Amino acid sequence: IVNEIVRLNEDPNVQGLALDLPESLCSSKVLNTVKPEKDVDGLSDVNLGRLVRGDAYDCLVPPMVCAVMELLEDLGGKTVLLVGASGAVGAALQCVLQREGAATMSCQWKAPQLRTKLHHADVVVVGSPKPDDVPVSWIKPGTTIISCSHGLLSEKHNYDQQNNHAAENTVGSLAIAMRMQNMVKKTERWIQSQQYRKWDLRCLKLQPLSPVPSDIEISRAQSPKAVDVLAKEIGLLTDEIEIYGQTKAKVRLSLLERLKDQPDGKYVLVAGITPTPLGEGKSTVTIGLVQALTAHLNINSFACLRQPSQGPTFGVKGGAAGGGYAQVIPMEEFNLHLTGDIHAITAANNLLAAAIDARILHENTQSDKALYNRLVPVVNGVRGFSAIQLARLRRLGINKTDPGTLTEEEINKFARLDIDPSTITWQRVVDTNDRFLRKITVGQANTEKGFVRQAQFDIAVASEIMAILALTTSLQDMKERLGKMVVANDKKGEPVTAEDLGVTGALAVLMKDAIKPTLMQTLEGTPVFVHAGPFANIAHGNSSVLADKIALKLVGEKGFVVTEAGFGADIGMEKFFNIKCRASGLVPSVVVLVATVRALKMHGGGPNVTAGAPLKKEYTEENLQLVADGCCNLQKQIQITQLFGVPVVVALNVFKTDSPAEVDLVCEIAEQSGAFDAVPCDHWSDGGRGAVKLAQAVEKAANQKNSFKYLYSLELPIVEKIRIIAQKVYGAQDIELSPAAQSQVDRYTRQGFGNLPICMAKTHLSLSHQPERKGVPTGFILPISDVRASIGAGFIYPLVGTMSTMPGLPTRPCFYDIDIDPITEQVKGLF
């Protein structure tokens, strides 16, 4: 019985459970197995607790109790005796009777004081059969008797009335009707629960210290809410979350269907100027902004962030949870494994890589017949194609379903992919900075029969599967995109896909949990989605479309969803608009452009900024001329934003070494250059309170006229789309394609991929292709060394110069400082 109840509890198509069981089987264990939200009979401890507490909306009165109360008239001042009515029904009955003004007593049939109590009772409610040794004469004349059991005088009558067996089923029949009424109430409540819920968010208090402690100390000093509490506060249903520990939960995509008619909130993108190697704090601004909106202005907001790779976490950059008093917590959970999405991507990516090499080996060492017999084996005396093999047959124009009917030519066509090893573009991945995997040789063991080739590892977040995760809109869409991934060409120059290799379904299975966004919270208890983390150079550098879409439904029409684009606006923002917005169909309301005095001084001619090295005095002392000269980069990034017709608010991320005059100068130049507003922000040191003015500016800007437009038409030739980005965004004079790049453009155009958007793979340290050229370079020719395609993700990515997809470890990586306390299990040294 318990197993069946558990099964029905988890069935989303079952909204209520009624237990028609003999009394002997209605144990506390059985009654409490029913989920409280599905408890039609109202007999679980949770329901009874709510009934006693008076939570009329959250509880249901047990049907038998409803039936008894329906039969009784005015009870004010009367004494009601419950005989043999124990357990959940007896407790509920006492509670309801007392609420109606009756004085209640209870006892069992064998109780020595039974006769006295019967004599004083105005109403007797019987819960079990009357023993023969209890005479009716003990009941005083005129007493109303209601039997919830068979075998007494009648269900409802006065003492001096004659026995009426026809009335015996009165309470039972009425209880059935009341159970039906409870079922209706449950269904009504379920329907109501499916509607959008107003947030009831309890924000966490911050008490910022000065000087500001380390990020991990700040994170650990705050006590996060349990994630199921946070989920309930923002209107998620219990069956829409999958909890991972105390502070993380996956959110199911079914929410999108439930809230499909709910209007979206406002959509805000945080981008930045061309950064120093230290980064300028876009994640920190993103988190500070949502803390300000929700914890200080009482406006619903959601931050949507990328999941950080463990490469930078243990390399040189550190984590990506924000910083200071604008963080996602717990930061060690955020920066390490999270919910395993990157590991799932690694597994899926490497399964496909293994499938490619294995297929080449088997095709090289077997005849057509042997290969076909192994691809379509006899199982239990029956030979049949799998679903993915039938799909391949249809793509080949072979409309047959019986493996025995294929001709030799059709067998050859079906069984051989004829992959050209020199064209393989699919690499293995690992989520670690490992420079020695940038070029490797595979197949050196004798068992691989001499099939040796040069290959490489990429970092996991550079996998096309990560880009697909970030751009997909549903499980079905993800599966289709995974199938379209081109991994190589065959010897005729035609593309070979994951679908051709028969691995699409397996990849989707490995990714079935990774597709769900992970819910976390900021230091001030506001909600955050962490989902996907594609590279910002060879991919588009934005968090997932699905996280944004779910968040836009949850915040409500007047709420805000704030997401972040990697690197400067010339890279991350351009890709956000031209790639992500095309995939999602969403229209941004505002762009927040993050700048720092430090980065502007660098663009104004300041000395080089190097990660891990102390800043030169130019960056720590007031220098208005350097700042003014460097604002050319800020002005250019504002102009780039205006190309897309979206209002821009400049957020100046203030450091303690910035002088008031420098801050005022930047804000003045930003507003003169066309920014809707420019606001200094102190969220790093003050939390959301330090970003309130930014939040107010964003709210006002979101109400401005929005004339969003894409930069180019997809119908344009690939080269022309590249040229538009180079000239209008980067400020190049023109582009120059290498012969290899031009050959790839011609091939992709011939293969039918010419209408895809462009994802430029370029250094983030300059508007040009040369990292050392700061400010706003002009007159340069942008060299395109190669052009590659992520067909499943849905974009072409030209390489500007050389582009490493596997970072290396520095001389002193972050891991020197990372440790764990073996007693408390607390992580140390993350930042």
DOLOFI-645280 format. One line per field, with one value per residue (C-alpha): residue number from 0; x, y, z. Coordinates in pm, whole numbers. Layout:
N
num <- NUM|...;
u <- X|...;
v <- Y|...;
w <- Z|...;
//
This chain:
831
num <- 0|1|2|3|4|5|6|7|8|9|10|11|12|13|14|15|16|17|18|19|20|21|22|23|24|25|26|27|28|29|30|31|32|33|34|35|36|37|38|39|40|41|42|43|44|45|46|47|48|49|50|51|52|53|54|55|56|57|58|59|60|61|62|63|64|65|66|67|68|69|70|71|72|73|74|75|76|77|78|79|80|81|82|83|84|85|86|87|88|89|90|91|92|93|94|95|96|97|98|99|100|101|102|103|104|105|106|107|108|109|110|111|112|113|114|115|116|117|118|119|120|121|122|123|124|125|126|127|128|129|130|131|132|133|134|135|136|137|138|139|140|141|142|143|144|145|146|147|148|149|150|151|152|153|154|155|156|157|158|159|160|161|162|163|164|165|166|167|168|169|170|171|172|173|174|175|176|177|178|179|180|181|182|183|184|185|186|187|188|189|190|191|192|193|194|195|196|197|198|199|200|201|202|203|204|205|206|207|208|209|210|211|212|213|214|215|216|217|218|219|220|221|222|223|224|225|226|227|228|229|230|231|232|233|234|235|236|237|238|239|240|241|242|243|244|245|246|247|248|249|250|251|252|253|254|255|256|257|258|259|260|261|262|263|264|265|266|267|268|269|270|271|272|273|274|275|276|277|278|279|280|281|282|283|284|285|286|287|288|289|290|291|292|293|294|295|296|297|298|299|300|301|302|303|304|305|306|307|308|309|310|311|312|313|314|315|316|317|318|319|320|321|322|323|324|325|326|327|328|329|330|331|332|333|334|335|336|337|338|339|340|341|342|343|344|345|346|347|348|349|350|351|352|353|354|355|356|357|358|359|360|361|362|363|364|365|366|367|368|369|370|371|372|373|374|375|376|377|378|379|380|381|382|383|384|385|386|387|388|389|390|391|392|393|394|395|396|397|398|399|400|401|402|403|404|405|406|407|408|409|410|411|412|413|414|415|416|417|418|419|420|421|422|423|424|425|426|427|428|429|430|431|432|433|434|435|436|437|438|439|440|441|442|443|444|445|446|447|448|449|450|451|452|453|454|455|456|457|458|459|460|461|462|463|464|465|466|467|468|469|470|471|472|473|474|475|476|477|478|479|480|481|482|483|484|485|486|487|488|489|490|491|492|493|494|495|496|497|498|499|500|501|502|503|504|505|506|507|508|509|510|511|512|513|514|515|516|517|518|519|520|521|522|523|524|525|526|527|528|529|530|531|532|533|534|535|536|537|538|539|540|541|542|543|544|545|546|547|548|549|550|551|552|553|554|555|556|557|558|559|560|561|562|563|564|565|566|567|568|569|570|571|572|573|574|575|576|577|578|579|580|581|582|583|584|585|586|587|588|589|590|591|592|593|594|595|596|597|598|599|600|601|602|603|604|605|606|607|608|609|610|611|612|613|614|615|616|617|618|619|620|621|622|623|624|625|626|627|628|629|630|631|632|633|634|635|636|637|638|639|640|641|642|643|644|645|646|647|648|649|650|651|652|653|654|655|656|657|658|659|660|661|662|663|664|665|666|667|668|669|670|671|672|673|674|675|676|677|678|679|680|681|682|683|684|685|686|687|688|689|690|691|692|693|694|695|696|697|698|699|700|701|702|703|704|705|706|707|708|709|710|711|712|713|714|715|716|717|718|719|720|721|722|723|724|725|726|727|728|729|730|731|732|733|734|735|736|737|738|739|740|741|742|743|744|745|746|747|748|749|750|751|752|753|754|755|756|757|758|759|760|761|762|763|764|765|766|767|768|769|770|771|772|773|774|775|776|777|778|779|780|781|782|783|784|785|786|787|788|789|790|791|792|793|794|795|796|797|798|799|800|801|802|803|804|805|806|807|808|809|810|811|812|813|814|815|816|817|818|819|820|821|822|823|824|825|826|827|828|829|830;
u <- 0|280|461|146|85|447|400|81|247|504|253|203|-132|-275|-386|-549|-548|-838|-772|-1055|-899|-1017|-960|-696|-479|-515|-203|-21|254|7|-185|135|277|21|168|-16|-99|-270|-444|-817|-916|-728|-594|-218|-39|48|-316|-436|-173|-299|-658|-573|-381|-675|-517|-847|-701|-414|-610|-907|-1160|-1188|-1508|-1648|-1605|-1776|-2066|-2111|-2103|-2354|-2602|-2566|-2744|-2652|-2393|-2330|-2308|-2388|-2179|-2064|-1926|-1707|-1717|-1473|-1367|-989|-706|-702|-1082|-1138|-876|-1018|-1374|-1282|-1107|-1400|-1664|-1478|-1444|-1824|-1869|-1933|-1778|-1624|-1548|-1411|-1373|-1365|-1649|-1467|-1396|-1534|-1672|-1864|-2208|-2161|-2043|-2330|-2577|-2438|-2397|-2635|-2483|-2309|-2089|-2004|-1688|-1697|-1967|-2138|-2063|-2370|-2294|-2353|-2734|-2914|-3073|-2744|-2819|-3048|-3373|-3352|-2983|-2881|-2679|-2465|-2297|-1988|-2004|-2263|-2460|-2616|-2975|-2948|-2724|-2915|-3219|-3352|-3354|-3731|-3758|-3784|-3495|-3459|-3225|-3283|-3094|-2788|-2603|-2681|-2338|-2151|-2335|-2291|-1919|-1886|-2048|-1813|-1513|-1631|-1651|-1293|-1186|-1340|-1160|-829|-872|-965|-660|-440|-571|-506|-157|-73|-130|142|210|304|648|675|1051|1235|1559|1871|2023|2378|2612|2909|3244|3530|3784|3598|3692|3781|3503|3496|3482|3187|3012|3064|2943|2599|2348|2166|1801|1719|1668|1320|1218|1356|1177|843|898|932|633|789|587|735|731|916|1243|1502|1707|2086|2196|2073|2141|2104|1814|1746|1430|1222|1127|759|732|744|428|255|330|311|39|227|373|753|938|1202|1523|1855|2199|2520|2815|3142|3411|3727|3864|4204|4327|4187|3824|3609|3338|3041|2934|2964|2752|2493|2454|2469|2195|1951|2024|1940|1624|1476|1621|1611|1349|1113|1107|1115|1444|1648|2018|2111|2480|2715|2859|3235|3485|3717|4006|4018|3907|4229|4432|4480|4144|3971|3596|3307|3053|3089|3282|3273|2915|2768|2806|2623|2636|2768|3054|3247|2941|2903|3269|3328|3110|2775|2521|2756|2651|3007|3084|2778|2902|3247|3096|2874|3152|3402|3149|3108|3487|3529|3252|3430|3764|3600|3387|3692|3879|3592|3530|3902|3923|3596|3420|3082|2902|3085|3035|2664|2612|2767|2576|2246|2292|2049|1903|1692|1657|1531|1720|1602|1715|1717|1514|1823|1932|1590|1624|1964|1811|1543|1807|1988|1666|1640|1277|1317|1266|1370|1749|1738|1609|1895|2104|2485|2500|2250|2443|2763|2586|2431|2727|3012|3051|3394|3515|3822|4047|4216|3882|3785|3696|3555|3804|3809|3763|3854|3765|4124|4384|4633|4863|5023|4695|4692|4845|4846|4866|4591|4581|4937|4845|4889|4516|4433|4613|4817|4536|4733|4636|4713|4443|4398|4201|3991|3868|3518|3340|3471|3268|2992|2763|2806|2705|2403|2303|2316|2103|1850|1483|1361|1471|1346|1532|1851|1826|1784|2079|2299|2214|2311|2663|2912|3219|3406|3361|3350|3591|3347|3348|3001|2940|2929|2707|2646|2317|2510|2718|2400|2490|2228|1994|2280|2409|2061|2037|2369|2240|1887|1959|2210|1934|1762|1885|2029|1865|2088|2078|2270|2413|2084|1867|1749|1720|1988|1992|2330|2323|2569|2906|3018|3352|3316|3554|3483|3127|2887|2974|2623|2423|2132|1821|1617|1729|1636|1296|1204|1323|1125|808|881|957|622|545|703|1008|1362|1589|1954|2200|2563|2764|3128|3420|3356|3042|3217|3228|2979|2705|2727|2688|2409|2207|2291|2302|2126|1834|1778|1764|1535|1316|1361|1408|1636|1507|1833|2209|2419|2773|3032|3341|3622|3859|4142|4049|3991|4338|4483|4301|4428|4790|4858|5118|5037|4812|4921|4726|4907|5136|5088|4926|5153|5107|4918|4630|4631|4677|4447|4520|4235|4416|4462|4095|3978|4197|4076|3707|3731|3685|3376|3235|3296|3121|2821|2809|2818|2521|2331|2373|2115|1867|1871|1906|2239|2315|2682|2770|3104|3240|3411|3740|3878|4169|3932|3909|3571|3695|3778|3438|3254|3455|3367|2995|2993|3164|2934|2618|2757|2827|2466|2424|2077|2249|2586|2599|2889|2834|2961|2796|3132|3169|2802|2599|2267|2253|2554|2372|2033|2096|2195|1875|1665|1839|1781|1414|1371|1567|1353|1052|1219|1127|1309|1390|1591|1731|1986|2314|2286|2048|2112|2051|2375|2682|2912|3195|2965|2834|3193|3276|2978|3087|3450|3372|3070|3165|3545|3615|3827|3894|3826|3879|4126|4055|4337|4305|4209|3939|3799|3796|3596|3350|3295|3247|2997|2804|2790|2680|2386|2519|2554|2247|2382|2480|2848|3037|3371|3662|3880|4092|3888|4175|4137|3874|4123|4291|4605|4577|4836|4631|4418|4170|3994|4225|4138|4257|4343|4268|4110|4278|4054|4290|4025|3649|3480|3121|2913|2615|2430|2470|2378|2664|2977|3288|3570|3907|4083|4450|4528|4279|4365|4083|4292|4432|4754|4851|5071|5386|5181|4825|4539|4552|4848|4601|4310|4272|4012|3988|3961|3766|3506|3527|3535|3706|3979|4148|3882|3829;
v <- 0|239|170|241|566|672|600|807|1085|1127|1106|1465|1367|1277|1580|1400|1065|910|594|339|97|-114|61|-198|-82|292|313|639|524|472|797|1002|855|1057|1394|1668|1851|1535|1431|1433|1260|1516|1251|1312|1467|1774|1832|1779|2023|2286|2216|2262|2580|2719|2735|2697|2738|2493|2209|1987|1867|1485|1376|1184|1493|1707|1459|1468|1847|1863|1660|1868|2201|2480|2348|2661|2563|2192|1906|1651|1312|1117|746|508|783|781|849|1116|1132|1170|1445|1634|1598|1740|2035|2124|2076|2306|2566|2556|2635|2286|2148|1810|1497|1168|819|455|205|33|354|342|699|619|605|943|1108|960|1100|1454|1459|1649|1483|1147|1068|700|597|218|-48|-41|-342|-538|-472|-96|-46|228|339|505|773|1046|1108|1364|1302|1323|1022|1011|688|679|300|27|-143|130|259|471|726|1025|1009|1094|834|789|733|381|204|306|72|262|555|344|458|828|933|700|828|1187|1123|1001|1322|1525|1337|1433|1791|1765|1632|1938|2165|1987|2030|2396|2453|2266|2482|2793|2670|2650|3022|3280|3345|3679|3664|3646|3689|3725|3905|3841|4126|4241|4407|4515|4541|4780|4687|4439|4078|3815|3686|3345|3499|3716|3420|3203|3472|3474|3196|3118|3020|2656|2636|2483|2787|3023|2828|2859|3232|3297|3087|2755|2441|2153|1925|2186|2164|1889|1968|1922|1957|2255|2550|2436|2302|2221|2380|2170|2305|2217|2561|2722|2538|2624|2996|3023|3292|3497|3820|3847|4092|4342|4201|4365|4284|4368|4422|4607|4820|4652|4503|4475|4118|4157|4197|4498|4337|4261|3968|4184|4457|4200|4069|4412|4532|4250|4288|4657|4598|4331|4376|4760|4868|4571|4494|4129|4048|3748|3727|3477|3388|3153|2854|2904|2657|2492|2586|2954|2866|2670|2871|3247|3426|3256|3207|3395|3429|3808|3961|4154|4207|4125|3749|3428|3202|2959|3071|2744|2553|2797|2780|2406|2122|2298|2035|1856|2019|2064|1702|1595|1803|1645|1295|1366|1540|1260|987|1149|1181|812|721|902|723|387|417|497|197|-45|77|44|-315|-476|-562|-407|-727|-775|-409|-425|-744|-584|-258|-446|-765|-1051|-1024|-1315|-1443|-1109|-852|-494|-135|100|422|633|388|409|788|756|528|788|1063|841|794|423|362|14|-122|-487|-529|-833|-638|-389|-427|-441|-79|27|-168|13|349|281|118|343|704|725|995|1183|1188|1511|1696|1594|1908|1738|1737|1573|1804|1826|2100|2173|2418|2173|2321|1983|1861|2133|1889|1513|1190|930|563|462|129|-187|-261|43|-125|172|426|720|1084|1424|1562|1797|1858|2171|2299|2161|2495|2530|2225|2290|2097|2381|2635|2419|2402|2780|2833|2550|2618|2267|1906|1829|2129|2023|1671|1808|2044|1763|1555|1837|1880|1841|1649|1598|1565|1241|1172|1336|1658|1613|1684|1396|1458|1311|1180|988|826|714|882|1162|986|886|1245|1373|1118|1238|1598|1541|1694|1953|2123|2235|2567|2565|2789|2963|3295|3616|3736|3920|3616|3715|3440|3351|3106|2955|2778|2711|2878|2883|3033|3399|3382|3069|3062|3339|3380|3410|3209|2999|3102|2864|3028|3370|3251|3085|3386|3629|3435|3415|3785|3898|4179|4452|4249|4242|3965|4068|3860|3908|3887|3780|4014|4365|4486|4446|4069|3941|4199|4179|3799|3831|4042|3872|3508|3463|3700|3537|3193|3306|3564|3784|4161|4335|4644|4800|4750|4820|4903|4841|5060|5116|5407|5149|5019|5370|5478|5177|5283|5636|5522|5386|5112|4746|4574|4217|3961|3880|4186|4502|4798|5087|5424|5566|5339|5419|5797|6059|6124|6303|6327|5949|5899|6157|6007|5654|5744|5705|5329|5392|5623|5361|5088|5322|5375|4997|4957|5228|5031|4789|5057|4974|5234|5215|5293|5318|5158|5283|5013|5226|5121|5273|5427|5622|5992|6176|6396|6089|5935|6259|6297|5949|5996|6335|6204|5897|6108|6347|6043|5929|5712|5737|5772|5706|5595|5524|5194|5076|4734|4559|4729|4797|4522|4611|4940|5056|4994|5151|5451|5214|5013|5330|5437|5093|5102|5440|5337|5025|5250|5432|5368|5060|5024|4702|4571|4314|4433|4227|4009|3635|3624|3813|3610|3490|3725|4027|3951|3927|4260|4437|4326|4419|4766|4873|4714|4687|4993|4802|4944|4605|4230|3993|3619|3367|3111|2846|3073|3150|2779|2705|2987|2840|2491|2602|2803|2501|2275|2509|2675|3026|3167|3120|3413|3494|3434|3613|3449|3748|3873|4048|4276|4517|4629|4514|4177|4298|4283|4556|4817|4990|5275|5283|5150|5257|5193|4827|4529|4245|3916|3605|3307|3035|2987|2705|2608|2499|2377|2230|2552|2741|2976|3018|3125|3301|3296|3630|3532|3230|3135|2896|2672|2518|2761|2679|2705|2999|2965|3013|2892|2960|2602|2689|2870|2625|2377|2207|2184|1808|1869|2124|2035|2407|2509|2771|2994|3029|3381;
w <- 0|94|-235|-434|-243|-310|-681|-694|-492|-769|-1055|-1180|-1332|-989|-788|-493|-312|-116|88|82|326|623|954|1046|755|820|1032|1097|858|574|637|654|335|139|37|234|-90|-223|104|13|338|549|787|765|1063|855|761|1118|1244|1002|1108|1475|1394|1203|855|675|326|370|529|449|711|700|515|815|1033|769|760|1139|1143|857|1064|1379|1424|1663|1906|2113|2482|2423|2553|2296|2399|2156|2235|2067|1825|1840|1601|1331|1287|1663|1692|1395|1526|1867|1707|1477|1751|1989|1714|1678|2050|2189|2504|2419|2617|2496|2630|2527|2576|2861|3054|3415|3387|3064|3232|3400|3080|2875|3128|3094|2715|2485|2178|2153|1853|1831|1647|1698|1758|2100|2319|2435|2803|2759|2795|2600|2932|3025|2765|2889|2696|2415|2347|1983|1875|1561|1468|1251|1286|1227|1506|1725|1725|1414|1252|1390|1619|1963|2242|2248|1868|1732|1563|1198|1009|685|838|914|604|650|785|550|243|353|415|55|-66|156|19|-331|-210|-79|-419|-582|-332|-398|-772|-735|-516|-764|-1049|-840|-750|-1119|-1161|-1116|-746|-597|-438|-61|-37|293|216|423|621|546|793|580|755|683|568|347|437|175|-50|113|464|360|200|505|747|584|654|327|322|250|-125|-94|115|-150|-423|-242|-183|-557|-658|-759|-689|-493|-797|-1005|-812|-764|-453|-444|-82|122|-108|-471|-674|-1036|-1176|-1415|-1755|-1695|-1531|-1876|-1977|-1648|-1680|-2059|-2037|-1776|-1924|-1918|-1698|-1813|-1961|-1866|-2007|-1818|-2054|-2015|-2172|-2303|-1979|-1818|-1759|-1405|-1521|-1435|-1221|-1450|-1231|-920|-1081|-1192|-838|-675|-911|-828|-455|-486|-690|-464|-116|-119|-376|-329|-703|-810|-982|-1089|-1177|-1450|-1447|-1625|-1441|-1398|-1534|-1284|-1514|-1408|-1053|-999|-1252|-1221|-1245|-954|-921|-1076|-796|-782|-497|-174|-58|-400|-430|-503|-198|-94|-319|-285|-410|-699|-804|-779|-911|-867|-988|-1226|-1554|-1681|-1597|-1797|-2092|-2060|-2061|-2362|-2556|-2499|-2581|-2922|-2963|-2879|-3125|-3410|-3368|-3301|-3615|-3831|-3685|-3744|-4098|-4177|-4052|-4166|-4489|-4570|-4476|-4143|-4054|-4140|-3939|-3632|-3674|-3712|-3505|-3449|-3096|-2966|-3319|-3451|-3655|-3658|-3701|-3403|-3430|-3504|-3775|-3939|-3937|-4112|-4375|-4446|-4482|-4732|-4928|-4838|-4743|-4600|-4249|-4293|-4257|-4485|-4785|-4835|-5152|-5139|-5254|-4984|-4721|-4821|-4815|-4473|-4297|-4412|-4303|-4473|-4235|-4357|-4046|-4159|-4136|-3780|-3585|-3275|-2986|-2646|-2345|-1977|-1726|-1625|-1754|-1906|-2171|-2251|-2400|-2665|-2913|-2866|-3065|-3028|-3133|-3044|-2880|-3089|-3049|-3264|-3558|-3669|-3679|-3536|-3572|-3427|-3196|-2901|-2586|-2534|-2198|-2131|-2158|-2515|-2622|-2872|-2637|-2384|-2649|-2735|-2367|-2353|-2666|-2650|-2577|-2483|-2446|-2797|-2938|-2757|-2897|-3251|-3206|-3070|-3375|-3613|-3471|-3756|-3637|-3967|-4342|-4537|-4821|-5064|-4865|-4714|-4341|-4092|-3790|-3445|-3586|-3854|-3580|-3402|-3073|-3050|-2807|-2577|-2570|-2482|-2200|-2056|-2075|-1945|-1602|-1720|-1925|-1603|-1456|-1103|-843|-587|-398|-342|-11|45|-27|-376|-640|-895|-1184|-1268|-1602|-1884|-1929|-2292|-2388|-2478|-2776|-2985|-2846|-2745|-2375|-2228|-1975|-2096|-2285|-2067|-1741|-1881|-2004|-1675|-1474|-1694|-1612|-1239|-1180|-1320|-1560|-1345|-1243|-1386|-1512|-1518|-1717|-1813|-2136|-2130|-2204|-2348|-2522|-2860|-2804|-2544|-2603|-2983|-2963|-2707|-2950|-3279|-3160|-2825|-2889|-3228|-3061|-2777|-2949|-2641|-2664|-2410|-2228|-2107|-2133|-1823|-1937|-1664|-1652|-1404|-1361|-1369|-1715|-1851|-1735|-1917|-2236|-2186|-2210|-1862|-1808|-1869|-1616|-1539|-1337|-1015|-1028|-817|-992|-1090|-917|-1217|-1116|-746|-763|-914|-1284|-1459|-1792|-1817|-1732|-1988|-2261|-2182|-2196|-2575|-2518|-2305|-2573|-2842|-2639|-2585|-2963|-3020|-2785|-2970|-3297|-3152|-3043|-2671|-2389|-2205|-1840|-1742|-1409|-1277|-1050|-783|-620|-299|-494|-727|-646|-646|-931|-1145|-1075|-1161|-1482|-1607|-1534|-1705|-2022|-2031|-2022|-2285|-2506|-2515|-2204|-2049|-1713|-1551|-1189|-950|-762|-424|-410|-356|-18|67|-103|-265|-79|-282|-612|-534|-762|-1042|-986|-1002|-1325|-1479|-1382|-1551|-1861|-1899|-1953|-2243|-2605|-2729|-3098|-3079|-3408|-3522|-3671|-3991|-4188|-4180|-4555|-4624|-4735|-4455|-4556|-4562|-4212|-4086|-4253|-4092|-3743|-3809|-3941|-3736|-3403|-3395|-3611|-3867|-4210|-4371|-4330|-4492|-4518|-4545|-4829|-4569|-4427|-4772|-4856|-4539|-4615|-4963|-4816|-4549|-4806|-5039|-4750|-4675|-4359|-4501|-4323|-3970|-3745|-3688|-3362|-3385|-3200|-3114|-2826|-2558|-2456|-2751|-2999|-3263|-3310|-3132|-2749|-2699|-2891|-2628|-2648|-2988|-3263|-3619|-3974|-3914|-4138|-3940|-4039|-4051|-4021|-4024|-4022|-3830|-3763|-3464|-3664|-3364|-3166|-3480|-3566|-3779|-3588|-3772|-3594|-3575|-3539|-3322|-3053|-2771|-2652|-2373|-2114|-1930|-1566|-1458|-1247|-932|-983|-742|-618|-391|-165|-181|103|322|700|770|1091|976|604|526|202|227|-28|-297|-429;
//
